[in-house]
């Protein structure tokens, strides 16, 4: 599965970073999920190969505008681009109320159905081959993270067991691999007993705005990747003061180190941080602070940066 960042700025866009948006792209086919939809997300999509007709589900973390103001425009444009299949939006309750008001007062008519599901009551939700869970975070308004876990992993034959039991390699192995039970030397061999997962299910956790990373401790168990906001560096966070509901790079990195998280992607940077490391403050300052607390693989998200989580659990930036 791939992660493609559509916006990595906090609050307001900059010349190089749009406000929050992230595409989670499935392994097979063209289907994808959208996590948050800040203003201008549909413009960002024009610079990618993603189609609104292949969008499977939209997930909104909370009601603040830099995470959802792009939703009406995106859904309206989808209808104008020929979408006819229903679309599910999973979001806090306030988002649906705002959407319904927008539909009413702008006389918006869509040629497809939009179904809202409340994040507050989301449990054991499956979309295609992904199980989705919601985790409550700490912010000025109700905010959530979403954990995306591979529902089924393609099995492989237990070659060692087959060899030990003297089952000859060839057509019999092929039938077992296809899920068929077979008869061999007077015994009935059940395929389920000779198939095992090729790898453990992949898991990605994507957080909304949150000033208490520790709330994600249980959700990050067995996670391969955490995507979390790092709006400030510690010194700026002190100047801003308490109650803003955001994390600084040091506390996110320290949390990731404590739970031995293998991959951490930081995003949602305050617009005050420049992309050019020669300017101050810069994204390099955020990166340096996080690196001082975290020894895993650290990534600083950029607009249109794409990352791949392989079946092996390896995570890397990719151009594909």
N, C-alpha and C positions, 0 to 999 in steps of 0.2 A: 504494500500500500504506500501511496505517496502523499506528502504534504506540500501544498503549493500556497505560499503566502501572497495574499492579495492586498494586504494593508497591515502595516506594522507600527503606525504612529498612535499616540495617545491623545485623545481630546480633539485635536485639530490636525488636518493634513499638513504636510510640508511639500516642498518641490520634489522630493525624492521618495516620500512615504505617504501613502494614503492611510485613512483610519481603518480600524480593525476589520479583517476578513481573512478567512482561511479555508482552502479547499482540501478535503480529504478524498483522495481518488482511489477507487477500488483496484484490486489486482487484475481482474478480468473485466473486459468490456469497457464502456465509456461512462458508466455511471459514477457520480461523485456526490459528496455531501458538502454543504456550506456551513461553516461555523462562524457566526456573526456576519453582519452585513451593514457595515458603516456606509455613510454617504459616499457615492461614487464607486461603489463596488462593481456595478454593471459596466462602468467605463474601464475598470481594471480588467474585467473579463475579456474585453475586446483585444487585449494584448496577450491572451492565452489561447490555447486550443480547446478550452472548455465551452460547452454549449448549454444554454439554459434548458434546452429540451431534454438533456441527459441528467439534469439535476434531480437527485432522488429525494433528499430531505434537507430542510434548513433548520439549523439549531441556533438559537439565540441565547446568549449567556445572561443578559440582563437588559433593562429598559433604557439605559443611557444611550444618547444619540449616536455616539461614535461607534456603537455596536449594532444599531438597528435602523438608523435613518435612511439607509439605502434600500430597505426592504420593499416599500411600496413601488418605487421605480423599477426595481428588478422584476417584481412579479408582474407589473403592468407590461413591461417590455417583453417578458416571456410570452405573454398572450399575443402580442403584435408580431413575434417571431414564429408563431405557429404552434406553440405548445397547446396540447389538448388533454394530456394525461394529468390526473390529479397530482397535487403536490402537498406533502405534509410539512407543517412548520411546528417545531417543538420549541416552546418559549415560555417564559414566565407569564402568568395570567395578564399582567398589565399590557403586554405586547399585543395580545389578541384584542383587547378593548380599544387600544389605539388604532389597530388595523381596521377594525369595524367602523370606527369614526371616520377614518380616512376614506374608506370605500363609500360611506354614506355621503360625506360632504364634497367629495370630488366626482361623485357619480361614476365610479369605476366599475366596469363590467368586464369580467374575465371569461374567456372561453374554456376555462378549466376550473375544477374544484380545488379550493384551498382548505385543507383540514388542519385545524390547530389542535395541538395536544399540550397540556400544561406540564411544564417541567416539574412543578411541585409534586405531581403524582406519577412521575415516570418511574417505572420499575420493570426490569427484565424486558426492555423493548428491543426487538430484533428488526433490523433492516437488511434485507438480503443476507450476506454472510457476516454481519456485524451485530454484536450485542452492545447495547448502549445503556449506560447507567448515568444518573445525574448525582452530583455531589454538592451540597450546600456550602457556600463560601462566606467570607466576611467582607462586606462592602457597605456603602451608604444606602444601597437599595438591595433587594434580594438578588443575589448573583450566584451562578452555578458553574461547575465544571462538568464536562462530559467525558466519560471513559469509554473508549471504543475498543472492543475486544473481538478478535476473530472468533466466530461462532464454531466453525468446523475447520479442521486442518486435514488436508488430503493425507490419507493413510498410506503407509508403505508396508510391504511384506516383512514379517519377522523371519528374515533369512536364517538367522542362527537356529531358531526353533525348528524350522522346516528341515534344515540340514541334520540337526540332532535326531529328529524323528525319521530320517531316511526317506523323506518325500522327494522324489526325483525332480530336478529342475526341468521345466518345459511347460506343456499344456496345463498340467495340474496347478502349477504356480500361477499361471495366467488366469485360470478360472477363480482361484481364491482372491487374486488381486481385483477381479471384477465384482467381488462380493458374493460369489456363488459357492455353495457348499459342495463338497466332492466326496466320493467314496474311494478309499485307498487301503488295499490289503485288509479288507473286511471291517474297516473303521470309517465312520462318518466324520469328516473333518469340516468343522464350521469355520467359514471365512472370518467371522468376527474374532475368533481366537488366534488368528494368524496375521491380523492386521494391527498395526500400531501407528500412532501419529508420527509423522516425519519430523515434527518439531513442536514445541509448545506454542499455544495460540499467541499471536502478536497482540500487543496492547499499547494504545496511545491515549494519554490523558491530556485534554485541552482545557485550561482554566480560563474563567472570566476574571474580572477585576477582583482582587483578593489581597487583604493585608495579613493573612494568617496562612502561610503555605502548609503548616502542620496539619491543617484540616484535610489535606489530601494524602495523608500517610497511608490509610487503608486502601484508598483507590489506586495508589501508586505501587501497591504490592504486586510484584511480577510485571510491572509496566516496563516497556522498552524505552519509551520516550515521554517526557513531560514538556508541554508547551505552557509557559507561564509568563505573566507580565512582570516586567522589571521597569516600572515607570521612572524610577529615580535611582540615583546613587545615594548612599547613606547620608552624605553631607547635605544634599538638596532635600532629602526627606525630612531632615531635622528642621530645616528652614521653613518648609511647607507646613510642618506641624502635624499633630495627630488628627485623626478623624477623616482623612481624605480617602481611606479605604484602598490604598495601593501599597505594593511591595517595592522595596529597594533591592538592588541586585544582590547585596550581601546576604539578606535573610533567605532569599530564594535559593541561592547557591549553597548556603550552609544546610538548609533542609535537604536539598538533593544529595549532598555529601553524607549526611547523617543516615539516610535510608539506602545508600549505595545505589542510587539511580544511575544507570549506564549512560543515558543521553539526556541532556537538558537544552531546550531551545528557549531563549529569552526573546520577548517581543513587547509591543505596546510601550514604546519608548516615548518619554516626554519630547515634545517638539523642540525643546531647548537644546537637545543633544544633536550635534552636527554629525553628518556622515564623514566629513573630512577630519582625520585624526589630528591634523595640524591646528584645528580650531578647538576652542574650549568653551563650554564643555562638549564632549564628543561621545559617540557610541563607544569609542575605544576606552573611555573612562568607565563606562558600565561594564564592558567586557573585562577590564583589568580587575575591577572590584569582585566580579563573580569568580574569576579564575583564582583569586587569592583564597577562596573558600571551597572550591569544588575541583576535584581531580578527575572527574569523568570527562566524557566528550561534550564540550560546550559549543553551542552554536548561537550566533547573533542573527536573528531573522532579518531578512531584507525583502522588500517588495519584489515579487516574482521569483524569489529563491524557491527551488524545489528540492525536497528531500525524500529519500526512499528508505523505507524499512523493509529489509529483505526477510525472507522466510527464516533465515538463520538468526535473525535478531540484529544483524549488522545494520547500522544507520549511517547514511552518508548523503552529502549534497550531490545532486545529479543534474544533468542537462536534459534528460529525456522526459 
